Amino acid sequence: MILIADSGSTKTEWVLLHDEKKVSQLFTQGINPYFQNENEIEKILLKELIPQLNFKLQTSNFRLFYIGAGTSGRLGILDASECPPTFGVPHGLVIGLIAGGDAAIRKAVEFAEDDEKQGWRDLKKYKISSKDVLIGIAASGSTPYVACALREAGKNKILTGCIVCNKNSVIAEVAEFPIEIIVGPEFVTGSTRMKSGTAQKLVLNMISTSLMIKLGRVKGNKMVDMQLTNNKLISRGTKMIMEELNVNASTAKKLLKKYGSVRKAVSKK
C-alpha cells in the first residue's frame, strides 16, 4: 500500500513512501477508477511525454504552456497557477492560456474557441520557441483554437502534447504526444466539466508534479519550497522541519522564521 495516513495531520494530508520511483505507480493507481484505457495512458504519459520533459530539463530552460477553451482552459490555468505557491517556482515557468483571454476564466466568451488563428497569436505574445513545451487540452479533441495552435507549434519545432477524451481526434493527430483519456459518456450529456474535466485535472497533476519533482522542488515527499502565505502553511512548514531535523515545535518555528523557507531551514541547520 502506497498511501498511509499521518496521525498528526488533517485527513486530506498524507505521507507518501520516500521512494521517487514509486511516484508514477502512485499516480496511475490513483487515476485507474476514472480511465477505461489506463495502460495506453501510462505508455504515452509516463514512458514518453514525461521523459521528454525530463530531457528538456537537461538541455534548455524551457517553459510549459497549457492551452484550452472553456473548462479545459480553466483547468490548465488552475494547474499553472498552483505551481508557484506549491513548489516555489517563478510564475512564468508554467503558463495557462484560455480562448477568450482572462475574462473567459469567470465568464464564457462566445465563439472564442472557434477562432482558428487566435491560439497561436496568444502564444506568440509570450515569445514561445522551440525551447518550450505546449500541451493542448480539449475534451472533444476538436477545438479549433487548440488544434491550430498545436499545428503551428509543430511547424516551429515546439514539443507538443495533448489531453483529450475522445479517440482518434483532430487534436490527437496534430500533437506529438497525444494523451487520450477515455472516460465514457457524461452523466449530463455534453457536460465535459464532469468526468472528462476530472480526468483531465488528474493528468495535469501528473505532468506538473512529475516535472516539479525532477526540478528538485520536492524533498522526499515534502513541498520544501512552498510559499508560506498563511498560518496553515506556516504550521505545515514547522512540522516538516520538526520531522526532518528531529527538533521540537518551538525550535522548528524559530528556524522557519529565521530562514524563510523549509528548504533553507533544513539545509542550514
Buried (B, 14 or more C-beta within 10 A) or exposed (E): EEEEEEEEEEEEEEBBBEEBEBBBBBBBBBBEEBBEEBEBBBEBBBEBBBEBBBEBBEEEEBBBBBBBBBBBBBBBBBBBBBBBBBBBBEEEBBBBBBBBEEEBBEEBBEEBBEBBEBBBEBBEEEEBEEBBBBBBBBBBBBBBBBBBBBBBBBEBEBBBBBBBBBEEBBBBEBBBBBBBBBBEEBEEEEEBBBBBBBBBBBBBBBBBBBBBBBBEBBBBBBBBBBBBEEEEBBBBBBBBBBBBBEBEEEBBBBBBEEBEBBBBBBEEB
